[in-house]
Amino acid sequence: MRPFAYEAAADADGAVAALARGTAAARYLGGGTNLVDLMRLGVEQPELLVDVTRLAHGAIEPLDGGGLRIGAEVRNSDCAADRAVRERFPVLAQALLAGASGQLRNLATTAGNLLQRTRCAYFQDVSKPCNKRAVGSGCPAIEGDHRNLAILGHSEACVATHPSDMAVALAALGARVVVRGPGGERTIAMPGLHRLPGDEPERDTVLEHGDLITAVEVPGLPWATRSRYRKVRDRASFAFAVVSVAAALDVDEAGGTVRDARLALGGVAHVPWRALAAEDALRGAPATRESFEAAAEAELAAAEPLRDNAFKVSLAHNLIVRTLLELAGA
Ligand SMILES: Cc1cc2nc3c(=O)[nH]c(=O)nc-3n(C[C@H](O)[C@H](O)[C@H](O)COP(=O)(O)OP(=O)(O)OC[C@H]3O[C@@H](n4cnc5c(N)ncnc54)[C@H](O)[C@@H]3O)c2cc1C
C-alpha cells in the first residue's frame, strides 16, 4: 500500500475544505471496509484520507409525513436495527441485513455503502485492463468472465454491476441523497445518484470531487410497511447479489387491484435499477400472478444479456413475480 496522509474532520465544512485543499487523489474515509480493501489491492491510491466518521451525521431522525433522515455516518447495523426503519421500511432493513456480515455492517456507513465500488474481478485486478480503473484500457469482461455482470444498461466500455443491497431498497423507496460540496448543499433523487457507464465508466455516480454525502432522506410512504427485499446469491450468506429485488405493493383489498407499486433490481446493472416499466404495468392491474408476470416481462424486455449471463433474465423475472406474490399474500 502506498503511503498516505490521514486527517480526521471535525465538521462537514472542514471535511469539504480538506478535500478541496488535497489533490484529486484525496478521499473521504467512512468505515473503510471497501476503500481500504481497494487500497490494499492497489486499485485506489489516495494521497490523503479525510476521516468523516466523527462528523455529526450519526443519527436517524423523523421527517414530516412519516419519512426518515438517515445520517451519512449511521452504521449499517444501527440502521437495520432501528425501530422506525424496521416498521416503516422493512425492505430497507432486510436489504441491509442481506449484505456483508455482522462485523462489516458494524463498521460500514450509509454513505460508504452507497459509494462502494463494483466487485467486477477485472476492476479489482490491477494486472488486467479495465476502462473503469484505467481509462481507455479496454473491458476484458465483455469476452471474459461476466457471469455475474450486467444484463441492463451496459455499454461497450463497461459491463460492471453496482454491488450495494441498500442502494436497491433506497432506489425503490425514492430516497434523496443530501450532498454538501464546495458550492453548497444539494439533493439528488435516487436512483439518480448512480449513473450508467456509457463511455465514461470511470464515473460511478454524478458526484463531483469533494462532494460529501451528509444524509439520506427516505420520504414517507405509508404502504411501504408492505415491502420486501429478496436476494439470490451463490452462497446462503456473505455473498453479493446475483439478482435482487426490492418491492413495495399497495393493493386495494376490496377490488383486488394494485393501487401503487415500487420495484427496483440489484445485480443487473451499473446502477440500482428502478423498474419503472414494471411499476407502470402494475398500477391499476389485478393483483394476480398474470399481472406480475406481465410486469416482469415489461421491465426485462430491455435486457441485453451477455454470452454467459442470460440466466439472470429468467432469474430476475421469477424473483419479481415471487416477491410480488408474497407481498400480495397470494
Ligand atoms: C467480504 C465482503 C462482503 C460484502 N458483501 C456485501 C453485500 O453482500 N452487499 C453489500 O451491499 N455490500 C457488501 N459489502 C460491501 C460493504 O457493504 C461496503 O464495503 C460498505 O458498505 C462500505 O461502507 P464504508 O463506510 O466502509 O465505506 P468506505 O470503504 O469508507 O468508503 C467507500 C467509498 O465511499 C466514500 N465515502 C465514504 N463516506 C463518504 C461520505 N460521507 N461522502 C462522500 N463519500 C464518502 C469513500 O471515499 C469511498 O470511495 C461487502 C464487503 C466485504 C468486504
The ligand as a Tripos MOL2 file, in Angstrom:
@<TRIPOS>MOLECULE
LIG
   53    58     1     0     0
SMALL
NO_CHARGES

@<TRIPOS>ATOM
      1 C1        -16.3400   -9.5940    2.2580 C.3       1 LIG1
      2 C2        -17.3220   -8.5130    1.9610 C.ar      1 LIG1
      3 C3        -18.6280   -8.8400    1.6230 C.ar      1 LIG1
      4 C4        -19.5580   -7.8380    1.3470 C.ar      1 LIG1
      5 N1        -20.8450   -8.1710    0.9830 N.ar      1 LIG1
      6 C5        -21.7280   -7.1770    0.6810 C.ar      1 LIG1
      7 C6        -23.0590   -7.4790    0.2650 C.ar      1 LIG1
      8 O1        -23.4530   -8.6380    0.1780 O.2       1 LIG1
      9 N2        -23.8850   -6.4460   -0.0210 N.ar      1 LIG1
     10 C7        -23.4850   -5.1450    0.0770 C.ar      1 LIG1
     11 O2        -24.2810   -4.2390   -0.1950 O.2       1 LIG1
     12 N3        -22.2400   -4.8360    0.4490 N.ar      1 LIG1
     13 C8        -21.3660   -5.8140    0.7540 C.ar      1 LIG1
     14 N4        -20.0890   -5.4950    1.1150 N.ar      1 LIG1
     15 C9        -19.6520   -4.1160    0.9750 C.3       1 LIG1
     16 C10       -19.8820   -3.2870    2.2080 C.3       1 LIG1
     17 O3        -21.2620   -3.0780    2.3690 O.3       1 LIG1
     18 C11       -19.1750   -1.9620    1.9330 C.3       1 LIG1
     19 O4        -17.7860   -2.2210    1.9960 O.3       1 LIG1
     20 C12       -19.5330   -0.8970    2.9350 C.3       1 LIG1
     21 O5        -20.9130   -0.6380    2.9250 O.3       1 LIG1
     22 C13       -18.7900    0.3930    2.6030 C.3       1 LIG1
     23 O6        -19.0300    1.3320    3.6540 O.3       1 LIG1
     24 P1        -17.8110    2.0410    4.3790 P.3       1 LIG1
     25 O7        -18.3850    3.0420    5.3170 O.co2     1 LIG1
     26 O8        -16.8580    1.0550    4.9560 O.co2     1 LIG1
     27 O9        -17.1750    2.7870    3.1270 O.3       1 LIG1
     28 P2        -15.6620    3.1830    2.8340 P.3       1 LIG1
     29 O10       -14.8960    1.9680    2.4270 O.co2     1 LIG1
     30 O11       -15.1130    4.0050    3.9390 O.co2     1 LIG1
     31 O12       -15.8870    4.1440    1.5850 O.3       1 LIG1
     32 C14       -16.4380    3.6990    0.3620 C.3       1 LIG1
     33 C15       -16.4380    4.8990   -0.5970 C.3       1 LIG1
     34 O13       -17.3180    5.9060   -0.1110 O.3       1 LIG1
     35 C16       -16.6380    7.1660    0.0160 C.3       1 LIG1
     36 N5        -17.2520    7.8510    1.1440 N.ar      1 LIG1
     37 C17       -17.3790    7.3830    2.4130 C.ar      1 LIG1
     38 N6        -18.1070    8.2520    3.1630 N.ar      1 LIG1
     39 C18       -18.4320    9.2880    2.3420 C.ar      1 LIG1
     40 C19       -19.2090   10.4750    2.5070 C.ar      1 LIG1
     41 N7        -19.8050   10.7860    3.6780 N.pl3     1 LIG1
     42 N8        -19.3730   11.2950    1.4540 N.ar      1 LIG1
     43 C20       -18.8010   11.0070    0.2580 C.ar      1 LIG1
     44 N9        -18.0450    9.9100    0.0430 N.ar      1 LIG1
     45 C21       -17.8890    9.0380    1.0600 C.ar      1 LIG1
     46 C22       -15.1830    6.7930    0.1930 C.3       1 LIG1
     47 O14       -14.3210    7.8460   -0.2160 O.3       1 LIG1
     48 C23       -15.0790    5.5750   -0.7100 C.3       1 LIG1
     49 O15       -14.8990    5.9960   -2.0460 O.3       1 LIG1
     50 C24       -19.1530   -6.4830    1.4130 C.ar      1 LIG1
     51 C25       -17.8410   -6.1480    1.7830 C.ar      1 LIG1
     52 C26       -16.9310   -7.1440    2.0520 C.ar      1 LIG1
     53 C27       -15.5290   -6.7380    2.4250 C.3       1 LIG1
@<TRIPOS>BOND
     1     1     2 1
     2     2     3 ar
     3     2    52 ar
     4     3     4 ar
     5     4     5 ar
     6     4    50 ar
     7     5     6 ar
     8     6     7 ar
     9     6    13 1
    10     7     8 2
    11     7     9 ar
    12     9    10 ar
    13    10    11 2
    14    10    12 ar
    15    12    13 ar
    16    13    14 ar
    17    14    15 1
    18    14    50 ar
    19    15    16 1
    20    16    17 1
    21    16    18 1
    22    18    19 1
    23    18    20 1
    24    20    21 1
    25    20    22 1
    26    22    23 1
    27    23    24 1
    28    24    25 2
    29    24    26 1
    30    24    27 1
    31    27    28 1
    32    28    29 2
    33    28    30 1
    34    28    31 1
    35    31    32 1
    36    32    33 1
    37    33    34 1
    38    33    48 1
    39    34    35 1
    40    35    36 1
    41    35    46 1
    42    36    37 ar
    43    36    45 ar
    44    37    38 ar
    45    38    39 ar
    46    39    40 ar
    47    39    45 ar
    48    40    41 1
    49    40    42 ar
    50    42    43 ar
    51    43    44 ar
    52    44    45 ar
    53    46    47 1
    54    46    48 1
    55    48    49 1
    56    50    51 ar
    57    51    52 ar
    58    52    53 1
@<TRIPOS>SUBSTRUCTURE
     1 LIG1         1 GROUP 0 **** ****
